[in-house]
Amino acid sequence: MFEQAVLTVYGIVWGPILLALLLGTGIYLTLGLKGMTIRKIPYAFRQLLKGRKGSGEGEVTPFNALMTSLSSTVGTGNIAGVATAISLGGPGALFWMWLTALVGMATKYAEAVLAVNYRETDERGKKVGGPMYYIKNGLGDNWKFLGILFAIFGSIAGFGLANTVQSHEVSKVLAQNYSIPTHYSGIVMAVLVGMVLLGGIKRIGAVAGKLVPLMTIVYVISTVFILASYYEAIPSAIALIMDSAFNGMAATGGFAGAAMIAGLRAGVARGIFSNESGLGSAPIAHAAAETNSPVRQGTIAMLGTFIDTIIICTMTGLILVASGAWNGDLVGANMTRSVFTSTLPFGDTIFTLSLVLFAFTTMLGWSYYGERCAEFLFGPKVITPYRILWVVGIYVGTQMQGGIVWKLADILNGMMAFPNLIAVLFLSPVVFKLTREYFAEEENMIPPAPVPASDK
């Protein structure tokens, strides 16, 4: 009964309206920014490298703000989520993940610009921001209810998509591969996360700034070696992805039109689950950045979607399709694991380590998001109780059933997206104006005159 109710709500939330709103907002912003988010990717990486040092008020460096954001997005969605999308929608789901990411970069950029532009200083003297603040400060009191709705959904959503889902996937893999009881893995994960949370955003940012680059490099290099083993199958894998995206080839079968829709829905849902563009979560981290420029931080923020989906999810999807694992009997994380173990020396260990680190950092990043949402609703007094509930939720996730956990996570994703996307659309003129002014100033800057050799 409960499972059927969840599936019904899932079908409503992730129906045509939300899919159109997510993709439509990204397309509208991409066009309104004249493709800036794609053209300025090299510029964004340069700003990221400069962002190891802050240049304004804030709690963490611009680099660590992105790493905190990435810590929440680079999770089991990159490993199990991609496999789940391909299982439900066929190889074509990967194409829709790409499309969602390309236009989602503009959404992520706009969210971060607004978050920094409308951020506040809380009672503790710390910079805080996110959709609830740019709704309140940008749209005014008549729209404050949208900010409250977002904060309610955000404070709860983390327990689904970044708490229980992450711990569930890790405990399942550890139990199946190493016979570690889920009770033990749940306790260890809860204790480790709790130790980091005690230090707040500064400690989360510091941990993410070290772990996220390391685990991303290790995972990508591993998938490159796997693809090298299947190099002859790569062209046909890409062709299959493109063909099934439009002609339909869902693993679950069905007529072509239904299969194509299944691929689109699975690709968009899993893509959003992975890179979180449009959810309004990442700007909460970027609002804490030590920066005096909303646009500069926005360009750094959009790299989160690029790195998460265009790079990491693509590598996962390609090894699944090129190896043929997508059409087997395994699902979720175990589908990806089978490719690692059958191709790489110590592949099982590399895969398990990647999964554990991805999930661990996601639990850290999202704890901050949920905490800020709860603070918006109840003030700083809620922070300690929220952290306790978060740690308990990690253990609870190890004892839950996977199918329902994923569906609940998708529902909560969608509930967050509605108020955030409405706000982003209404405030898009602010984003366009700030962007034009920033890059006009950049282009009009006169470089310093070269110093004569005799004066050096």
FENLIN-V174234 format. One record per backbone hydrogen bond with DSSP energy under -0.5 kcal/mol. CO is the residue of the C=O (numbers start at 0). NH is the residue of the N-H. E is the energy in kcal/mol with one decimal. If there is no record, write none. Layout:
BEGIN
((CO & NH & E) (CO & NH & E))
END
This chain:
BEGIN
((0 & 4 & -2.0) (1 & 5 & -2.3) (2 & 6 & -2.2) (3 & 7 & -2.0) (4 & 8 & -2.4) (5 & 9 & -2.6) (6 & 10 & -2.0) (7 & 11 & -1.5) (8 & 12 & -3.0) (9 & 13 & -2.7) (11 & 14 & -1.2) (14 & 18 & -1.9) (15 & 19 & -2.4) (16 & 20 & -2.2) (17 & 21 & -2.9) (18 & 22 & -2.4) (19 & 23 & -2.7) (20 & 24 & -2.2) (21 & 25 & -1.8) (22 & 26 & -2.5) (23 & 27 & -2.8) (24 & 28 & -2.6) (25 & 29 & -2.3) (26 & 30 & -2.5) (27 & 31 & -2.7) (28 & 32 & -2.2) (29 & 34 & -3.1) (30 & 33 & -1.5) (32 & 35 & -1.2) (34 & 37 & -1.2) (34 & 38 & -2.7) (35 & 39 & -2.8) (37 & 40 & -1.1) (39 & 43 & -2.7) (40 & 44 & -2.1) (41 & 45 & -1.7) (42 & 46 & -2.2) (43 & 47 & -2.1) (44 & 48 & -2.0) (45 & 49 & -1.8) (46 & 50 & -1.2) (48 & 51 & -0.8) (49 & 52 & -1.3) (50 & 62 & -2.7) (56 & 290 & -1.3) (59 & 289 & -2.5) (60 & 64 & -2.2) (61 & 65 & -1.9) (62 & 66 & -2.3) (63 & 67 & -2.4) (64 & 68 & -2.2) (65 & 69 & -3.5) (66 & 70 & -2.4) (67 & 71 & -1.1) (68 & 71 & -0.6) (68 & 72 & -1.2) (69 & 73 & -3.6) (72 & 74 & -1.7) (74 & 77 & -1.7) (74 & 78 & -0.5) (75 & 78 & -0.6) (75 & 79 & -2.4) (75 & 80 & -2.1) (76 & 81 & -1.0) (78 & 82 & -0.9) (79 & 83 & -2.5) (80 & 84 & -2.5) (81 & 85 & -2.3) (82 & 86 & -2.2) (83 & 87 & -2.2) (84 & 88 & -2.9) (85 & 89 & -1.9) (85 & 250 & -0.5) (89 & 92 & -2.0) (90 & 93 & -1.8) (90 & 94 & -0.6) (91 & 94 & -0.5) (91 & 95 & -1.5) (92 & 96 & -1.6) (93 & 97 & -2.0) (94 & 98 & -2.4) (95 & 99 & -2.3) (96 & 100 & -2.0) (97 & 101 & -2.7) (98 & 102 & -2.1) (99 & 103 & -1.6) (100 & 104 & -1.5) (102 & 105 & -0.7) (102 & 106 & -1.2) (103 & 107 & -2.9) (104 & 108 & -2.3) (105 & 109 & -2.4) (106 & 110 & -2.5) (107 & 111 & -2.0) (108 & 112 & -2.4) (109 & 113 & -2.4) (110 & 114 & -2.2) (111 & 115 & -2.3) (112 & 116 & -2.2) (113 & 117 & -2.2) (115 & 118 & -0.7) (119 & 121 & -0.5) (119 & 127 & -2.8) (121 & 124 & -2.1) (125 & 121 & -2.9) (127 & 119 & -3.0) (129 & 132 & -1.0) (129 & 133 & -2.4) (130 & 134 & -2.2) (131 & 135 & -1.4) (132 & 136 & -3.1) (133 & 137 & -1.0) (133 & 138 & -0.5) (134 & 138 & -1.6) (134 & 139 & -0.8) (135 & 139 & -0.6) (139 & 142 & -1.6) (140 & 143 & -1.3) (142 & 145 & -1.8) (142 & 146 & -0.9) (143 & 147 & -2.1) (144 & 148 & -2.5) (145 & 149 & -2.6) (146 & 150 & -2.4) (147 & 151 & -2.4) (148 & 152 & -2.8) (149 & 153 & -3.4) (150 & 154 & -2.4) (151 & 155 & -1.3) (152 & 156 & -3.7) (153 & 157 & -1.3) (155 & 158 & -1.4) (155 & 159 & -0.5) (156 & 159 & -1.8) (156 & 160 & -2.3) (157 & 161 & -1.6) (157 & 162 & -0.7) (158 & 163 & -2.0) (159 & 164 & -1.4) (162 & 166 & -2.2) (163 & 167 & -2.4) (164 & 168 & -2.2) (165 & 169 & -2.1) (166 & 170 & -2.6) (167 & 171 & -2.2) (168 & 172 & -2.1) (169 & 173 & -2.6) (170 & 174 & -2.0) (171 & 175 & -2.3) (172 & 176 & -2.6) (173 & 177 & -1.8) (173 & 179 & -1.7) (174 & 178 & -0.9) (178 & 180 & -0.6) (180 & 183 & -0.5) (180 & 184 & -1.9) (181 & 185 & -2.3) (182 & 186 & -1.9) (183 & 187 & -2.4) (184 & 188 & -2.4) (185 & 189 & -2.1) (186 & 190 & -2.2) (187 & 191 & -2.4) (188 & 192 & -2.4) (189 & 193 & -2.2) (190 & 194 & -2.0) (191 & 195 & -1.4) (192 & 196 & -2.4) (193 & 197 & -1.2) (195 & 198 & -1.8) (196 & 199 & -1.8) (198 & 202 & -1.0) (199 & 203 & -2.4) (200 & 204 & -3.2) (201 & 205 & -2.1) (202 & 206 & -2.6) (203 & 207 & -2.8) (204 & 208 & -2.5) (205 & 209 & -0.8) (206 & 209 & -0.8) (206 & 210 & -2.8) (207 & 211 & -2.1) (209 & 213 & -1.1) (210 & 214 & -3.0) (211 & 215 & -2.2) (212 & 216 & -2.2) (213 & 217 & -2.3) (214 & 218 & -2.1) (215 & 219 & -2.6) (216 & 220 & -2.4) (217 & 221 & -2.0) (218 & 222 & -2.2) (219 & 223 & -2.1) (220 & 224 & -2.0) (221 & 225 & -1.8) (222 & 226 & -2.7) (223 & 227 & -1.8) (224 & 228 & -0.9) (225 & 228 & -0.9) (225 & 229 & -0.8) (226 & 229 & -0.6) (227 & 230 & -0.8) (229 & 232 & -1.7) (229 & 233 & -0.6) (230 & 233 & -0.9) (232 & 236 & -2.1) (233 & 237 & -2.4) (234 & 238 & -2.1) (235 & 239 & -2.3) (236 & 240 & -2.2) (237 & 241 & -2.2) (238 & 242 & -2.7) (239 & 243 & -2.7) (240 & 244 & -1.2) (241 & 245 & -0.9) (242 & 245 & -0.8) (242 & 246 & -2.7) (243 & 247 & -1.1) (249 & 252 & -1.9) (254 & 258 & -2.4) (255 & 259 & -2.6) (256 & 260 & -2.1) (257 & 261 & -2.3) (258 & 262 & -2.2) (259 & 263 & -2.5) (260 & 264 & -3.0) (261 & 265 & -2.6) (262 & 266 & -2.7) (263 & 267 & -2.7) (264 & 268 & -2.6) (265 & 269 & -2.6) (266 & 270 & -2.1) (267 & 271 & -2.9) (268 & 272 & -2.3) (269 & 273 & -2.0) (270 & 274 & -3.0) (271 & 275 & -2.2) (275 & 278 & -1.5) (275 & 279 & -0.7) (279 & 130 & -0.6) (280 & 283 & -1.6) (280 & 284 & -0.6) (281 & 284 & -1.3) (281 & 285 & -1.9) (282 & 286 & -1.8) (284 & 287 & -1.4) (285 & 288 & -1.5) (287 & 58 & -3.5) (287 & 59 & -1.9) (288 & 290 & -1.6) (289 & 54 & -2.5) (292 & 296 & -2.0) (293 & 297 & -1.9) (294 & 298 & -2.2) (295 & 299 & -1.5) (296 & 300 & -2.6) (297 & 301 & -2.1) (298 & 302 & -0.6) (299 & 302 & -0.9) (300 & 303 & -2.0) (300 & 304 & -0.5) (301 & 304 & -0.6) (301 & 305 & -1.5) (302 & 306 & -3.1) (303 & 307 & -2.2) (304 & 308 & -2.4) (304 & 309 & -0.9) (305 & 310 & -1.3) (306 & 311 & -2.2) (307 & 312 & -2.0) (308 & 313 & -1.4) (310 & 314 & -1.9) (311 & 315 & -2.1) (312 & 316 & -2.9) (313 & 317 & -2.7) (314 & 318 & -1.9) (315 & 319 & -1.7) (316 & 320 & -2.3) (317 & 321 & -3.0) (318 & 322 & -1.4) (319 & 323 & -0.6) (319 & 324 & -0.6) (319 & 325 & -1.8) (323 & 326 & -1.3) (324 & 327 & -1.8) (330 & 333 & -1.0) (330 & 334 & -0.5) (331 & 334 & -1.2) (331 & 335 & -1.1) (332 & 336 & -2.6) (333 & 337 & -1.8) (334 & 338 & -0.9) (335 & 338 & -0.6) (335 & 339 & -1.7) (336 & 340 & -2.9) (337 & 341 & -1.6) (338 & 342 & -0.9) (339 & 342 & -0.6) (339 & 343 & -2.5) (343 & 346 & -1.8) (345 & 349 & -2.4) (346 & 350 & -2.7) (347 & 351 & -2.4) (348 & 352 & -2.5) (349 & 353 & -2.4) (350 & 354 & -2.7) (351 & 355 & -2.6) (352 & 356 & -2.5) (353 & 357 & -2.8) (354 & 358 & -2.5) (355 & 359 & -2.6) (356 & 360 & -2.5) (357 & 361 & -1.8) (358 & 362 & -2.2) (359 & 363 & -1.5) (360 & 364 & -2.7) (361 & 365 & -2.4) (362 & 366 & -1.0) (363 & 367 & -1.2) (364 & 368 & -1.4) (365 & 369 & -2.6) (366 & 370 & -2.0) (367 & 371 & -2.2) (368 & 372 & -2.1) (369 & 373 & -2.5) (370 & 374 & -2.3) (371 & 375 & -2.1) (372 & 376 & -1.3) (373 & 377 & -2.7) (374 & 378 & -2.7) (378 & 381 & -1.8) (379 & 382 & -1.7) (381 & 385 & -2.4) (382 & 386 & -2.3) (383 & 387 & -2.0) (384 & 388 & -2.4) (385 & 389 & -2.3) (386 & 390 & -2.1) (387 & 391 & -2.2) (388 & 392 & -2.5) (389 & 393 & -1.3) (390 & 394 & -1.1) (391 & 395 & -2.1) (392 & 396 & -2.3) (393 & 397 & -0.8) (394 & 397 & -0.8) (395 & 398 & -1.7) (396 & 399 & -1.2) (400 & 404 & -1.5) (401 & 405 & -2.3) (402 & 406 & -1.8) (403 & 407 & -2.8) (404 & 408 & -2.2) (405 & 409 & -2.1) (406 & 410 & -2.2) (407 & 411 & -2.4) (408 & 412 & -2.1) (409 & 413 & -2.1) (410 & 414 & -2.1) (411 & 415 & -1.6) (412 & 416 & -1.8) (413 & 417 & -1.5) (414 & 418 & -0.6) (415 & 419 & -1.3) (416 & 420 & -3.0) (417 & 421 & -1.9) (418 & 422 & -1.8) (419 & 423 & -2.6) (420 & 424 & -2.3) (421 & 425 & -2.1) (422 & 426 & -2.3) (424 & 427 & -0.8) (426 & 429 & -1.1) (426 & 430 & -1.4) (427 & 431 & -2.7) (428 & 432 & -2.3) (429 & 433 & -2.6) (430 & 434 & -2.2) (431 & 435 & -2.5) (432 & 436 & -2.4) (433 & 437 & -2.2) (434 & 438 & -2.4) (435 & 439 & -2.1) (436 & 440 & -1.9) (437 & 441 & -2.1) (438 & 442 & -2.4) (439 & 443 & -1.7) (440 & 444 & -0.7) (441 & 444 & -0.7) (444 & 446 & -0.6) (451 & 454 & -1.6) (451 & 455 & -0.7) (452 & 455 & -0.9))
END
